[in-house]
Amino acid sequence: MTLAYLLLEQGTDVDITVLEAESRPGGKIGSERIGGYLCEQGPGGFLDNKPKTLELCQSLGVSPLRSSDSAKQRFLFSNGKLNILPDSPPAFLKSDILSWGGKFRMAGELFVPRGPADETVAQFVTRRLGREALEQLIDPMVSGVYAGDPHTMSVSSAFPRIKQLEQEYGSLIKALIKIRRERKRREGVKAASEVSASPGGTLTSFDKGVQTLTDRLAAKLSTKLRTGEAVQGISKNPQGYQIVSSKSTYEADILIFAIPAYIASDLVKDLDQDVARILAEIPYPHVSVVCLGYQKANVQHPLNGFGFLVPHKERRRILGTLWDSSIFTNRASEDKVLLRTMIGGAQFPELAELQTGQLQDIVMAELKPILGLRGDPDMAQVYQWPRAIPQYVLGHQARLEAISNRLKAYPGLYLTGNAYRGIGMNDCIVNAYRLAEQIHVSLQ
Ligand SMILES: Cc1cc2nc3c(=O)[nH]c(=O)nc-3n(C[C@H](O)[C@H](O)[C@H](O)COP(=O)(O)OP(=O)(O)OC[C@H]3O[C@@H](n4cnc5c(N)ncnc54)[C@H](O)[C@@H]3O)c2cc1C
């Protein structure tokens, strides 16, 4: 929808039709009000450090809502309890998330030589920072972003910035010191203290939830967006492409797939078996989102932060919980709290088979001792995504190159969305801007 909107806005001379299979546009993005709680079905927001998303918001006339300052603190469930995730080197030294042996091993990163062009996240982290850092710090981060398995994901595709720091500076610690020094020289002490290897930025959404963005895009597209109309087949003809949907047949010069890779694979299989095979190689584990609303009085923990992540080695059955009503205070009324737990992912394939009631029971049982929950929730809602988040596993870059080479034979056929070059909303939007420009230029 972003791409279609941008093409219309920049006055590109095209007649656009957006076909959406579901009756509600937005895909994974969806915000639902349930008895005074605002539940997010998928993403809870985007980081405000990518200017294109904010530019899009401004163009659409929607005001971003930043997460509360009091939600900056993040927690990690390790050694059987919630620990504050240290946000500076001195705090890290004082914390007991890692043993002294683990901390010394991390410091040894300074002397580790550069590695191969690509390797798994686990290989990269074990090599540079040690096994303990992988298990306690990076494994939960991979769960938090991708619901992924560090032993299969490609570091260059999933965390390109971190790999780039190694290649440029020879060491992540050296990189942080140098970038901090440079920034201090340019912008002063405060800015320098904010430098870290993490993506940075503040989580941002909207007063009425993240769906505000897709609703506004849908409104702008108006009748050009056709919901409840699934594409069922495509073929190439001398003029361009023929698209057969559940309701009609279309002829088009340009055809853009902004759908999950496994669905695109199915649709292109008669056109190009190689592209179809490569697209099908991008795995999508299931993830469920369990929203629980409680009376504040029935939660002993103060929920004074963003939420917590759980390393796989803790052997709990949840990936982590976001304290949504602490992040955006209007997600529940003052005497209530909203907890949003992610469950499933690449490291828990067995949970994919469970029913919503079973998922809810698991989450309640896990959260009860961690947060001190009493009694039943006021509200419970489960959103199941059987194939939720694309995994950039080892070989992802080679797959993208192979697809891009094959697509040269099909002028006007493009793939976009979160399966390829960034899985978050910001990435989808940046890629939509890039593709809009590319199409605009190609039509000049
Ligand atoms: C649980 C969860 C939490 C997440 N949290 C965050 C977060 O906090 N921040 C963040 O930035 N990102 C997050 N993400 C990722 C974010 O949701 C994605 O970046 C984004 O929604 C992907 O958009 P997309 O358009 O590529 O794909 P989708 O949202 O999957 O949209 C694809 C669309 O294509 C439609 N479609 C499929 N097949 C057809 C067909 N044959 N014909 C017509 N239409 C079809 C679908 O109905 C759907 O509307 C999260 C994802 C999940 C699952």
The ligand as an SDF file (V2000), in Angstrom:
LIG
                    3D

 53 58  0  0  0  0  0  0  0  0999 V2000
    4.0570  -11.0760   15.8890 C   0  0  0  0  0  0  0  0  0  0  0  0
    4.7740  -10.0590   15.0550 C   0  0  0  0  0  0  0  0  0  0  0  0
    5.3270   -8.9530   15.6790 C   0  0  0  0  0  0  0  0  0  0  0  0
    6.0030   -7.9980   14.9290 C   0  0  0  0  0  0  0  0  0  0  0  0
    6.5080   -6.8930   15.5430 N   0  0  0  0  0  0  0  0  0  0  0  0
    7.0770   -5.9080   14.8220 C   0  0  0  0  0  0  0  0  0  0  0  0
    7.4290   -4.6770   15.4260 C   0  0  0  0  0  0  0  0  0  0  0  0
    7.2430   -4.4550   16.6240 O   0  0  0  0  0  0  0  0  0  0  0  0
    7.9760   -3.7020   14.6300 N   0  0  0  0  0  0  0  0  0  0  0  0
    8.1530   -3.8730   13.2770 C   0  0  0  0  0  0  0  0  0  0  0  0
    8.6440   -2.9590   12.6120 O   0  0  0  0  0  0  0  0  0  0  0  0
    7.7800   -5.0220   12.6720 N   0  0  0  0  0  0  0  0  0  0  0  0
    7.2520   -6.0380   13.4160 C   0  0  0  0  0  0  0  0  0  0  0  0
    6.8210   -7.1740   12.7900 N   0  0  0  0  0  0  0  0  0  0  0  0
    7.0330   -7.3030   11.3360 C   0  0  0  0  0  0  0  0  0  0  0  0
    5.9560   -6.5110   10.5720 C   0  0  0  0  0  0  0  0  0  0  0  0
    4.7100   -7.0340   10.8890 O   0  0  0  0  0  0  0  0  0  0  0  0
    6.2380   -6.5960    9.1060 C   0  0  0  0  0  0  0  0  0  0  0  0
    7.3960   -5.8480    8.8120 O   0  0  0  0  0  0  0  0  0  0  0  0
    5.1650   -6.0470    8.1780 C   0  0  0  0  0  0  0  0  0  0  0  0
    3.8830   -6.1300    8.6910 O   0  0  0  0  0  0  0  0  0  0  0  0
    5.2830   -6.8330    6.8980 C   0  0  0  0  0  0  0  0  0  0  0  0
    4.4910   -6.2870    5.9450 O   0  0  0  0  0  0  0  0  0  0  0  0
    4.3280   -6.9600    4.5310 P   0  0  0  0  0  0  0  0  0  0  0  0
    3.4320   -6.0750    3.7790 O   0  0  0  0  0  0  0  0  0  0  0  0
    5.6570   -7.3050    3.9680 O   0  0  0  0  0  0  0  0  0  0  0  0
    3.6410   -8.3860    4.8030 O   0  0  0  0  0  0  0  0  0  0  0  0
    2.2350   -8.7770    5.4130 P   0  0  0  0  0  0  0  0  0  0  0  0
    1.8960   -7.9310    6.5790 O   0  0  0  0  0  0  0  0  0  0  0  0
    2.2940  -10.2480    5.6150 O   0  0  0  0  0  0  0  0  0  0  0  0
    1.1970   -8.4160    4.2710 O   0  0  0  0  0  0  0  0  0  0  0  0
    1.0210   -9.2110    3.1340 C   0  0  0  0  0  0  0  0  0  0  0  0
   -0.3590   -8.9490    2.5850 C   0  0  0  0  0  0  0  0  0  0  0  0
   -0.5200   -9.6940    1.3860 O   0  0  0  0  0  0  0  0  0  0  0  0
   -1.8360  -10.2080    1.3740 C   0  0  0  0  0  0  0  0  0  0  0  0
   -1.8690  -11.3650    0.4730 N   0  0  0  0  0  0  0  0  0  0  0  0
   -1.2940  -12.5820    0.6640 C   0  0  0  0  0  0  0  0  0  0  0  0
   -1.5470  -13.3880   -0.3720 N   0  0  0  0  0  0  0  0  0  0  0  0
   -2.2760  -12.6890   -1.2660 C   0  0  0  0  0  0  0  0  0  0  0  0
   -2.8410  -12.9660   -2.5480 C   0  0  0  0  0  0  0  0  0  0  0  0
   -2.6830  -14.1560   -3.1200 N   0  0  0  0  0  0  0  0  0  0  0  0
   -3.5350  -11.9890   -3.1680 N   0  0  0  0  0  0  0  0  0  0  0  0
   -3.7070  -10.7740   -2.6050 C   0  0  0  0  0  0  0  0  0  0  0  0
   -3.1930  -10.4630   -1.3800 N   0  0  0  0  0  0  0  0  0  0  0  0
   -2.4830  -11.3930   -0.7220 C   0  0  0  0  0  0  0  0  0  0  0  0
   -2.1020  -10.5660    2.8210 C   0  0  0  0  0  0  0  0  0  0  0  0
   -3.4750  -10.7180    3.0580 O   0  0  0  0  0  0  0  0  0  0  0  0
   -1.4790   -9.3740    3.5310 C   0  0  0  0  0  0  0  0  0  0  0  0
   -2.3790   -8.3230    3.6890 O   0  0  0  0  0  0  0  0  0  0  0  0
    6.1340   -8.1640   13.5260 C   0  0  0  0  0  0  0  0  0  0  0  0
    5.5640   -9.2760   12.8930 C   0  0  0  0  0  0  0  0  0  0  0  0
    4.8830  -10.2140   13.6500 C   0  0  0  0  0  0  0  0  0  0  0  0
    4.2460  -11.3830   12.9610 C   0  0  0  0  0  0  0  0  0  0  0  0
  1  2  1  0
  2  3  1  0
  2 52  2  0
  3  4  2  0
  4  5  1  0
  4 50  1  0
  5  6  2  0
  6  7  1  0
  6 13  1  0
  7  8  2  0
  7  9  1  0
  9 10  1  0
 10 11  2  0
 10 12  1  0
 12 13  2  0
 13 14  1  0
 14 15  1  0
 14 50  1  0
 15 16  1  0
 16 17  1  0
 16 18  1  0
 18 19  1  0
 18 20  1  0
 20 21  1  0
 20 22  1  0
 22 23  1  0
 23 24  1  0
 24 25  2  0
 24 26  1  0
 24 27  1  0
 27 28  1  0
 28 29  2  0
 28 30  1  0
 28 31  1  0
 31 32  1  0
 32 33  1  0
 33 34  1  0
 33 48  1  0
 34 35  1  0
 35 36  1  0
 35 46  1  0
 36 37  1  0
 36 45  1  0
 37 38  2  0
 38 39  1  0
 39 40  1  0
 39 45  2  0
 40 41  1  0
 40 42  2  0
 42 43  1  0
 43 44  2  0
 44 45  1  0
 46 47  1  0
 46 48  1  0
 48 49  1  0
 50 51  2  0
 51 52  1  0
 52 53  1  0
M  END
$$$$
